[in-house]
Amino acid sequence: MIDAARRKRVMRRSIKLGHCICDPKKPCPCDIFKEKNICLCAGERLEASDGPVRLTQMIEKPGCASKIDQAFLKEVLTKLPVFDDPRVLVGVPAGDDAGIYDMGNGTALVQTVDVFTPSVDDPYTFGQIAAANSVSDVYAMGGKPVTALSVLGFPVRKIADDALRQILVGGIDKMKEAKVAVVGGHSINDPEIKAGFAVTGLIDKSKIMTNAGAKPGDRLILTKPLGTGIVAFAGQLGRARAESTRAIERSMTALNKTASALMVKFGAHACTDVTGFSLMGHLTELAFRSGVEVEVVWDKIPVFEGVLDYVAASILPGATERNKASCSHLVKPAEDVPECAVDMCYDAQTSGGLLIAIDEDKADKLLDALHEKGVSEAAFIGTIVGKGEGVVNLVTDNSRPLPSAESAEAATAAAEDEKPAKDSNKFAKDRLDAYTKEAISIALAVLTKNEASLKKHVGIAKNKGFTPDEIDDAAKMALEIGGDSAKMFYEKNKD
């Protein structure tokens, strides 16, 4: 029910100031008010759209691909002041999965925080993934997570309120499975959805697992397949097969709890979880911190259903290039490893598996135990070949050929046919507000390199109150797909 007095009071202030009090970039009355008779500044809510919310269509980069790249992060962290406390056993300089603080009685605290954008469409599933990913850092250290605080960014009143509730319920349910108490949290009104948890755990000081303990002769075990980032990106493009999407959802919601307990039981030397920095990013860090050199057999790396088709069809998200720029100086691919196979190893993972280094004499027993306890896709992927400076040699035994580009294109194009029939009323009036429609029009003009259309819609956007930065943001929606040619076209024609 509209509070007319409140609306009048708020809009009077906005009109006097010359812009919305809740968004200084927009005029008052804004297009939402004109088209839908809704004043968001006065606390009025948009009605939920028909059908389920598709979270991945509301964000730019899905999952852990939304994180800051490894090279830039390291550059910033090296300039931070050092906090010298002898009770900090593992801190920022270590570059490990979590921080560890000595409690002085043989027990230490393990602390971590992880927040990212949706990698799946369903809010409940996203909440589960956010929880599983957040506790994974504690498991990677060999610890036991105990409490958690939720961290949320959500576009309040822009999408159905129930989506927020479902994200929280999914996270809480997964934390219950992990035997972790959610004791509170923090939320902000954010135009892009984000979720995660700050997690505190406990660990025996004598059993701390870091990424710096790998030894020559160790074998490497990866407990989950690669490809979550690739499949999520294929889904954004409408080219992911249903079985691929289901496979990554099952994996991303699975806890690394069992794998953690078993690696501690069998006396592993080192561990890290594979997330946004990619297999190569996390492995080069483990190798560098341990002072060793590594050999990985590309054909032995487990991958999700369809990933090889997507890779061969060049469906590789932008995070791949950022990860490659961060650590490729330490990765030495053999000449017979296909370039796209190398690229696959830089895919940003969300809620990925544990990467474990363990003595060769114990490796088979650990792998057998993992399979027996349900971690069925765990596999040997390589060995620590000797002392070194963090180099990872990527080789192939030619046992896993890539699909041809033609068959991959056909396979991923066929995935579009599997999608549910679209709403026959998809162009119904008022499904999208005028601002969103204009941003999409700019993106489509850039993608199709239509100069007349671009100039027309940029002009309309300016008249609607778009700032130059907002116009650039609209164009950027097309650049990830259109590449350099689209970027050159936009730079030439935007003014």
Secondary structure, DSSP 8 states (H G I E B T S, - for coil): ---HHHHHHHHHHHHHHTS-SS-TTS-SS-HHHHHH---GGGT------SS---GGGG-SS-GGGGS--HHHHHHHHTTS-----TTEEE-GGGT-SSEEEE-SSSEEEEEEEEEE--SSS-HHHHHHHHHHHHHHHHHHTT-EEEEEEEEEEE-TTTS-HHHHHHHHHHHHHHHHHTT-EEEEEEEEE-SS-EEEEEEEEEEEGGG---SS---TT-EEEE-S-B-HHHHHHHHHTT---HHHHHHHHHHHTS-SHHHHHHHHHTT-SEEEE--TTHHHHHHHHHHHHHTEEEEEEGGGS-B-TTHHHHHHTT---HHHHHHHHHHGGGEEE-TTS-HHHHHHTT---SS--EEEEE-HHHHHHHHHHHHHTT-TT-EEEEEEEEE-SS-EEEE--S-S----HHHHHHHHHHHHHTS----TTTT-TTSS-HHHHHHHHHHHHHHHT-HHHHHHHHHHHHHTT--HHHHHHHHHHHHHHHHHHHHHHHHHH--
